[in-house]
């Protein structure tokens, strides 16, 4: 007895479609520092472009802004905390090695102006980071709070000529007079602003004496660059009655 075979079917099994492999780079998922869309408008702060290289012969004008909603800095206790941080910064490892020096400063209600010297860009970044951490710790202890104190990145401008350096000194040491003229809740200072390094500045045409200065630890370091020691003076000493432009 023979068994009849089933007729062959003309239907063939179709192969399962495979998705093509696209040349995507491997990505790091999850939350991480620096990720996400950068802020716009008034919260954007300083542009995150690569900063210019720094040579040791050039001083730098640095501006650091306070976060919104914090107390004003131009008050007695706040200024005492800032000076203590400045003194500690002048005695820190970077300053001891001569890699970073705080030479001049001005304290405003919501920001700081600093004129500093550094060996290079890396020394500047590390020196400022250490100084700002000291300031934040002192202020947070005074204010009995935790968290960041400064907003976004600092702004820096490299000073490359005697005229530019003189203008920066004039702007920093007499910045409060400029703010007072614009009605920014800063008292007009006469003859000098004691919330700056002006009491220790020897580049005024007039002789200035501040009572009780000998009892205060000097919160700045002597400058070493030619521009901050000799060069700017060739454009003329500063006048205590000048207002910043």
PyMOL commands that set and color helices and strands:
alter all, ss='L'
color gray80, all
select helices_A, chain A and resi 41-43+76-90+93-96+121-143+162-173+175-181+197-200+213-215+226-229+231-235
alter helices_A, ss='H'
color red, helices_A
select strands_A, chain A and resi 60-65+100-107+111-118+155-158
alter strands_A, ss='S'
color yellow, strands_A
deselect
rebuild
show_as cartoon
